[in-house]
């Protein structure tokens, strides 16, 4: 007897990541798309999600986000924005439905709301589902610990011109990891902008710089520079396929976990 396939609800289905997720689900032997959601007024509402993603008809129409509560499925995969994400997590918590969340840009208050929902359902939250990026986090933390305070830390990220938040959630996460490795609070040491006569760089600082241009999928660099040498740890994504395959790996892992807030590092066993 064939194993039961995991029924996934994809929110943000018409976006770049949503389409990539639908292609990954279509190609996976253990997943099936059960619902596809998009924001109210989106021009692709009512279209077949498979046709939009380029894999042919799947008999799953793209529906308004407001219909999420009517959707059946085993778990939610969410790549949208904080406001719709929180609405969907509230509904998912009532359904006791696990969730994989790749949305970024949450405010401190919104993060608190998300944590409250995680007391009812398992939620895996990660600004970047790439296995390679999450390994980068681990390597960067180790480098910051070993090199010590004599090495300045900078984070540089680059994305396509249509990305709507800056710095990226991945860059912020990378900076948080580096700050924690030094025993710092990122909110106290982050520097997002330099212009004019800035004076000598403080020892206790992490610069976070942003590039937006063309169709760059995603690049993140941790720079640790000391006297006479510089270490750069770089991750470059050439396709969103890596994020989609990571999200499905996270979905398999989170499915039967108890309520809680998990990370991709937990999924990979590197945190």
HELIX and SHEET records of a PDB file:
HELIX    1   1 UNK A   16  UNK A   27  1                                  12    
HELIX    2   2 UNK A   49  UNK A   53  1                                   5    
HELIX    3   3 UNK A   65  UNK A   70  5                                   6    
HELIX    4   4 UNK A   82  UNK A   95  1                                  14    
HELIX    5   5 UNK A  108  UNK A  117  1                                  10    
HELIX    6   6 UNK A  131  UNK A  147  1                                  17    
HELIX    7   7 UNK A  169  UNK A  182  1                                  14    
HELIX    8   8 UNK A  186  UNK A  189  1                                   4    
HELIX    9   9 UNK A  241  UNK A  254  1                                  14    
HELIX   10  10 UNK A  264  UNK A  268  1                                   5    
SHEET    1   A 7 UNK A  62  UNK A  64  0                                        
SHEET    2   A 7 UNK A  31  UNK A  38  1                                        
SHEET    3   A 7 UNK A   6  UNK A  11  1                                        
SHEET    4   A 7 UNK A  75  UNK A  78  1                                        
SHEET    5   A 7 UNK A  98  UNK A 101  1                                        
SHEET    6   A 7 UNK A 122  UNK A 125  1                                        
SHEET    7   A 7 UNK A 260  UNK A 262  1                                        
SHEET    1   B 5 UNK A 190  UNK A 191  0                                        
SHEET    2   B 5 UNK A 206  UNK A 212  1                                        
SHEET    3   B 5 UNK A 152  UNK A 159  1                                        
SHEET    4   B 5 UNK A 218  UNK A 226 -1                                        
SHEET    5   B 5 UNK A 229  UNK A 237 -1                                        
END                                                                             
